[in-house]
Amino acid sequence: MSEISELERIKTLMSELGISAQKSFGQNFLINEGVINKIVNHFEITDQEVIEIGPGLGALTMRIRAQTKKITLLEIDKKIIEFWQNNDESVIAGDALKYDWSSLDKSCQILISNLPYQISAPLVINLSSFQHPINKMVLMFQKEVAQRISASPNNKSYGIISVLAQNIWNIKKVADLSQRDFHPSPKILSRVLAFELKVNSKFMGKKYLSFVKHCFQNRRKLLLNKVVTYGKSIGLDKPKVESKLECLEIDLKARAENVSPQDFIKLYESLLAGV
């Protein structure tokens, strides 16, 4: 099947079903056959449990289905939900940002998605913070968001999502895409990233997420000042906070963007340990 035939398939289905791509749901249907295959084949999915967010009209779904019968779709568009239910697929109707990912009852889940751009960053933050059974993901992003996820310390793109994602996942670029790889064409460039859960990774939860967000507020401020404010909330004075930073060999003049994901966890756990 060539790229143009995938486009024609999508157009034909849209006509038959009387639907159009919904901007409110971030629907840009993937039509690049080479990228479709890269996404589905990046991890071995034969007989694995696969979750797909936003299946649309099936560019990825059909390839996944060819390798495993254990596929669950998570979709918010009522017309597309009806389409897949009529094709005997298991569909969860709902918003991926509100879904309880910890409710999945299998231990080896793979998440695959041409993600709606507007949910991609908060979804990765959620899946990097709270316990769930997913251990591999292949996801589409706006290129700028993908760069932030993968960014290293001392880089202007490095931030909250970089720290949280890199704490939990080994992350690899799979492919870059242009506007013509979708129908309808978005105005931005895209990138696919693959995520594999790190050995002995630890989901740090809501309080750690709040700590990291606090540290990156007003990025130009010294990390010391942000941590002193946080320390006061848990009964630590400035000298104790300075001592903890020094013990971890974190420069007292560092900003949040200068601190590695690993050192963020060490700092947080040191603060919680008290004196």
N, C-alpha and C positions, 0 to 999 in steps of 0.2 A: 504494500500500500504506500503510495507516494504522498508527499506533503500536500499536493493539490487535491488528491482524492480524500484526504482527511478533512480538508476545508470543505469540499463538496458534501461529504457525509454530514458534517455539522450543519451546513446551510440547509440541506434537505430535511434533516431532523427538526430543525427549528421551524421550517415551513410546515411540516406535517403536524407538529405539536402546537403550532400557533403561538410560539414563544419568541421573545427577543432577549438578548443579554441584558440583565438587570444591573445597572450601575450601582444601585444601593447595596447589592450583594457582592460587588466586586467581580462580576462574571466576565472574564476574558478567556475564551476557550483555547486551549493549547492545540496547535495544529502541526508543529514541527515533529515529524516522525522520528528523527534521530534523537531529539531530546526526550521524547516520550519513552523510547527504549532505554536511554541512559538512566532515567529516573526509576523505571520499573526493575531494571536489571542491576542496579548498583549493589543491592544486597540480595542474597539468596532468599527468595520468598516461597519456594516450593513447599507446599503444605504448612506454611506459617500462618499465624493469625495476622491479618492486615486490616487496618482502619484507614479509610480514605475520607478526608474532609472535602466537601464540595465537589462531588464527582462530575457535576455538569452533565454533559452528554456522552461521557464515557471514554475519552481519549486514553486515560490511564486505566480506568476500570476494566475495560475489555482485556488489556494486556495482563493486568493482575489476575483476572478471572481465569486466564489461560494457564496460570501457574499454581493457583490455589483456590480451593472452594471456600476457604475460611476468610471471607471478606465482609466487613461491615461498613456501610456508608453513613456518613453524618452530613445531613443536608438541611438547609433552612428554607429553600425555595419550594413552595407547595406544588407547583407544576412539575418540577423535576423529581420531587419525592414521589409523586403519583406515577411518573414515567418509570422509575426504577422499581416501584412496587409492582407495577404491571409486568415487569420483566423478572419477577420473582427474586429480587435482591433484598437482603436484610438492610433496612434503612432506619436510622435513628433520626427523628425529626427534631431539629433544635439548633441552637447557637453553639458553636465550638468553644466560645469564650465562657459560656455558662455551663457547659457539660462537666459532669463529675468524672474526671479521668481516672480517679482512684477506684471507680466502680467496675472497671474492666476486670473480668474474672480469670484472665489468662496471664501467664508470667512472661511470655515471649511475644509481645506485640510489636508490629512494625507500623509506623504511621507514614502514609504517603499522601502528598497533596500539592496541587497547584493552588496554593493558598490565596484567598482574597487578600489583597495588599493591606487593607485596613485592619485586619485582625492578626497579621503575621507577627509583629513585635510583641504585643501583649500575650499571644499564645505561647511563644517561645519563653517568655518570662515565667508564665504559669507552669509550663512543663519543665522548667529548670529550677523551680522552687518547691513544688509540692509533689508528694509521693504518688506514683502511678506505675503500672507495669510495662510501659513502653520502653524498649531498649534500643530501638533504631528508628530513625526518621529520615525521609528524603522530602524536602520542602522547597517550594518556590517562594522567592522574595523579590521585592523591589531591590535593585542592585545596591542602593545606598544602605538599606537595612541589613542586607547580607554582609556588607563591608563592616558595619558596626558590630555585628555579631562576632565576626572573625578578627576584629582589630586587636592589636597588641598594645600594652601599656606605652605611654609616651606618644600616643597618636591621638589626633584631635577627634577621631571617630570612636575612640575607646570610651566606654561608658557603662551604664547600669547593665544593659543587655549583654555586653561583652563579658563582664565579670560573672554574671549569673550563668550564662550559657557555657562558658569555658570551665566553670567549676564542675559541671556535670558531664559535659559531652566532649568527645573528640570530634572535631568539625573539619569537613573537607569540601572544597568546591567541586561540584559535579559538572556544571555547564553555565555559560553566559548566554543570554537570549536577547534578541532585538524585538522591536515592536512588531515586525512582520511575522513573528512566530506565534502570534495569537489572532483570534477573531472574536470580537472586534479588536483592532490594534490599540494597546494602551499608549500613553504618551511618554512612558518611562522605560528604562532598560531593566532587565530582570536577571536574577542569578539563582541557580539551584544549589542548595547545600545539603550535605549528608551529615547526620549526627549519629554517633555510636556512644552508648552509655559507657563511661569510664569504669574500670574495675574499682570496686569499693567506693563508688561515688555516694555522696550523702546529700539528700535533699534537705536544705536548711530551713525552709518554711517562712512563714509570714514575718516574723520578727527580724530575721536576717535580711529579707527583702527590704523591709523598712529601713534597716541600718544602712544598706548599700545606697538606697535612694537618698537618705539623709546626707551621706558623704559626698554625693555628686551634686547636691544643690549648691548653686553659686560656685561653679567649677573653678573659678579663679581664686577662691579662698583656700587657705592652707588646710590640709587634711587634719592637722593637729587641732585647729579651732573647731572643726566639725565634730571631731571625736571627743573633745573636751565637753561640748554641749551634750553629746550623747552620754558621756560618762557621768555627768551630773544627774541624769535621769535614773541612773542605776547606783548612785552613791559613791562615785569615784571622783576625786578631785584632780586638778590639773597636774600636779606632780606625779601622781600615780599613772595618769594617762601618758604623760611624757615618758615615764619609765617603761611602760609597756611597748611603746613605739620603739624606743631605743633597744630593748631586749630583742625585738623582731628585726632590728637593723633597718627600720623604716626612717628615712630622713625626716627630721622635724620640720623641714621646709618643703616637704613633698606635698603635692596636690593629689586628689583621688585618682586622677588619670595616670599618675606615676606608679601606682601600686598594683601588683599582679593579683589575679584572681585567688591564687593560693594564699597570698599574704592577707587578703581581705578576710578569708575564713580564719586564719591564725589570729588576726587582730580581734575579730569579733569574739572568738572563743576565749581569748585572753581577757578581754573586758568582762565577759560573763563570769570568768573564774574569780574576779574580784582582786584582792590584794595578792 
